[in-house]
Amino acid sequence: KELNQIKSELRDAIQNDPGVHLWDYRDTIGPINKASTAMNYFFTFTTVIAMLICFFSLMSSMFTNIQEQTKEIAVLRALGVKKHQMYRIYIYEAFVLVISSSLLGVLIGFTVAYTMTLQRVLFTELPITFQFPYTVVGVVFVFSIIFAVLSSFSPIRSVLKKRVVQIFRILS
């Protein structure tokens, strides 16, 4: 309210001077905020699609990894490692891969976004603040946890549902 009153008083004071123009950045920032909101929705949608693609890639990698380690799995099972412990080992492995990749992506994305915000402030000369995309980061981490479990559970289950002797026969 106070800014609007000052703006009104200034406009009345310079009304008779044609060479002076009063400019309020709040008139310009409205469309920028709308565009920023639309971009946030687009980036969230793009993030979900990228996470789905990464899920299938991780699923493929975990399947290959588990198939290559079938002998080690059979030896561990023969030594007495329980099935639920084997599930945990591979879920943790997928979790570490996904979370480390997510953290690296967030760090790189944060750096690029902050740099672009500074550049936009420089070019538009508007007081635009950097807004951290908590929604997108939350979506990434929630999907990371879910996909880590899903991508490792199915491949390890296919190996662990067989008896140890059957696994050794397949390898021979």
N, C-alpha and C positions, 0 to 999 in steps of 0.2 A: 504494500500500500504506500509506503513511504517513497519507494522508487517511482511509482506512478505519479505521486504528487509532485515530486521534483521534476519529472519529465514534463508534466503539464505546465508547471511554472516556467521551465526553460523554453518550451514551445511558445508560450505566450510572450516571453521576453524577446525571442528572435523572430517573431512572426513578421515583422516589418523589414527584416534584412534578407534580401533574396540570395545573398552569397553564402549564407550559413544554413547548414542542414543538420538536423538532429537525428541521430541514428541510435536505435536501441537494439542490442544484440538479442534480446529476448524474442523479438519479432522473427529473427533468423533461426534461432535455435529450435523452434517448434518442429519444422519439417525435418530437421536433422535428427531429432529424437524419434520421430515416426520412422524414418529410414533405418535408424539404429535398431529399433524394435523389430522391424521386418527382417533385418539382417540376422538378428539373434535367433528368430524362428527358423530362418533358412539354415543357419549354421548348426542348430540343434538337429534338424532333420538330416543334414549332411553327415553329422557326427554319428547318428544312429545307423545310417546306411554304411558308413565306413566301418563301424563296429561290427555290423553283420558280415561284411566282407572279411574282416580280421578274424571273426569267429570261425569261418570256414577254413581260412588259412591255418589257424591254430589247431583246428580239429585234424586237418591233414597232417600237420607237423607232429602232433601228439600220436596219431595213429602210426605214422612211420617210425617215430621214436620208440614206441612200445613194441612194435613188431621187430625192430632191430635189437631190442633188449629182452626178447622173449627168453633167451637162455639164462640171463641174469635173474629174471623174474622166477624162472623155474628153480634155480639154485636157491634163491632166497626162500621160496616156498618150501623147498625140501629141508632147509635149515630151521624151519618153524615160524617164519614170519607169517602172521595172520593176514587174511584177505583184506580186512578193514585197514590194516596198516599199509598194505600195498596201495589201496585206494588213496589213502592220505598222502603217501609219498608223491604220487603222480598228480594229484590235485594241487598239492603245494608247489610242485614244479611248474605247472601251468599258471598258477596264481603269481608266482615270482616273475615269470616271463611277462605276463599281462600287466601287472602293476608297474614293473620297471619300465615297460614300453609306454604305459599311460603317463607315468611321471615325466619321462623324457619328452613325450609329446606336449604335455601341459607346459613344461618349462620352455620349450622352443616356441610354442604358440604364444605364451605370455610375452616372451622377448620380442617376437615379431609384432604382436598387437600393440604393445607399449610403444615401440618405435614408430609404428604407423600412426598412433594417436598423437605423438609428439610432432610428427610431420604434418598431420592435419591441422593441429593448432598453429603451427608455423605458417602454413599457407592460407588458412581462412582467417587467422587472427581473432578467433573466437575462444573464449575460455572453456574449452571442452575438456572434461575430466576423463581419465581412464576408468572404465568400469570392468571389473573382473567378471568373467562369465561363469558365475557359480553354478548356474543351471546346467550348462554344457559339461563342466567338470564333474558335477554330480552324476549326470547321465553316463559319462565315461567310466567313472569308478564303479557305479552300480552294475553296468553291463559287463565290466571287466571281471567282477567277482562271479557273476552268473555264468559268463562264458568260460571262465577258467574251470569251473566245476563241470559244466556240460561237455566241454571239449576233451576232458581227460577221463571222465567217467565211462563213457561208452567204449573207447578202445581198450582200456584196462579191464573192463568187465568181460569183453570177448575173450581175453586171455585167462582171466582168473576163474571163469566158469568151468574151465577144463581142469581135470586132475593133473597133478604134477607129472605123472608118468606119461600122460597123453601129450603134454607140452614137450617133454624130452623126445618122444617118438616123432613128433613133427619136425624137430630140429635135426634128427638123424638122417 
